[in-house]
Amino acid sequence: MAATNSIAAALTQKQIVRTVDKLAALKAQITNLEAEADNLSDLLKYQGEGVYFGNLHKFMVATVTGKRLDARLAQTFLTPGQLLECMKSTSTTTGRMYAL
């Protein structure tokens, strides 16, 4: 959860409504901008691997191959206790926006 600013955390109902609506509007703008950024990124990736320069920035295209654990297959080799020892626990606090 984000740290609370020095501004009082308690909001009036009217402030809550305005804050929720402003957050929704910003998230809509971000979604549109992310879609546009993804399209531009895809155009550059279709050019193939390499480094592409703008006036102030560069965009690098590279293919990275990684490995991951196949948990279903690992279950056939490890006992439930061994699997439990290999697992990490993490927690996060999230907020979600829903349309009315």
C-alpha positions in Angstrom: 0.0 0.0 0.0 1.3 3.5 -0.8 2.5 5.6 2.0 0.0 8.2 3.2 1.1 11.8 2.4 1.0 14.5 5.1 -2.6 15.3 3.7 -5.2 13.8 6.0 -6.2 10.3 4.8 -9.9 10.7 5.7 -11.9 11.9 2.8 -15.5 13.1 2.7 -18.0 11.1 0.6 -17.9 13.9 -2.1 -14.1 13.7 -2.2 -14.2 9.9 -2.4 -16.6 10.1 -5.4 -14.4 12.7 -7.1 -11.2 10.7 -6.4 -12.7 7.4 -7.7 -14.0 9.2 -10.9 -10.6 10.9 -11.5 -8.8 7.7 -10.9 -11.0 5.9 -13.5 -10.4 8.7 -16.0 -6.7 8.5 -15.5 -6.7 4.7 -15.8 -8.6 5.0 -19.1 -6.0 7.5 -20.5 -3.2 5.2 -19.3 -4.9 2.2 -21.0 -5.1 4.1 -24.3 -1.5 5.3 -24.0 -0.2 1.8 -23.2 -2.1 0.4 -26.2 -0.4 3.0 -28.5 3.0 2.3 -26.9 2.5 -1.4 -27.4 1.7 -0.9 -31.1 4.8 1.3 -31.6 6.9 -1.3 -29.8 5.5 -4.1 -32.0 6.4 -2.1 -35.1 10.0 -1.9 -34.0 10.1 -5.5 -32.9 8.9 -6.6 -36.4 12.1 -4.9 -37.8 14.1 -7.7 -36.2 16.8 -7.8 -33.6 19.0 -4.7 -33.3 19.2 -1.2 -31.8 17.0 1.5 -33.3 17.8 5.2 -32.5 15.6 8.2 -32.3 16.8 11.7 -31.6 16.9 11.3 -27.8 16.3 7.6 -27.2 17.1 4.2 -28.4 15.0 1.0 -28.6 16.7 -2.4 -28.4 15.2 -5.5 -29.8 16.6 -8.8 -28.5 15.3 -12.3 -28.0 15.8 -13.8 -24.6 15.3 -17.5 -24.0 14.7 -18.5 -20.4 13.8 -21.6 -18.5 11.1 -22.1 -15.9 10.1 -24.9 -13.6 7.3 -27.2 -14.9 5.5 -27.5 -11.5 3.3 -30.4 -12.8 6.3 -32.4 -13.8 8.2 -31.5 -10.6 5.3 -33.1 -8.6 6.2 -36.4 -10.2 9.7 -36.3 -8.8 9.3 -34.5 -5.5 7.3 -35.3 -2.4 4.7 -32.8 -1.3 7.0 -31.8 1.6 9.9 -31.2 -0.9 7.6 -29.1 -3.1 6.5 -27.1 -0.1 10.2 -26.4 0.8 10.8 -25.1 -2.7 7.9 -22.6 -2.7 8.1 -19.0 -1.7 5.3 -16.9 -0.2 4.7 -13.3 -1.1 1.9 -10.9 -0.4 0.8 -7.7 -2.1 -2.0 -5.2 -1.5 -3.9 -4.2 -4.6 -6.8 -2.0 -5.6 -9.0 -2.7 -8.6 -11.3 -0.4 -10.6 -14.7 -1.6 -11.7 -17.2 0.1 -13.9 -20.6 0.9 -12.4 
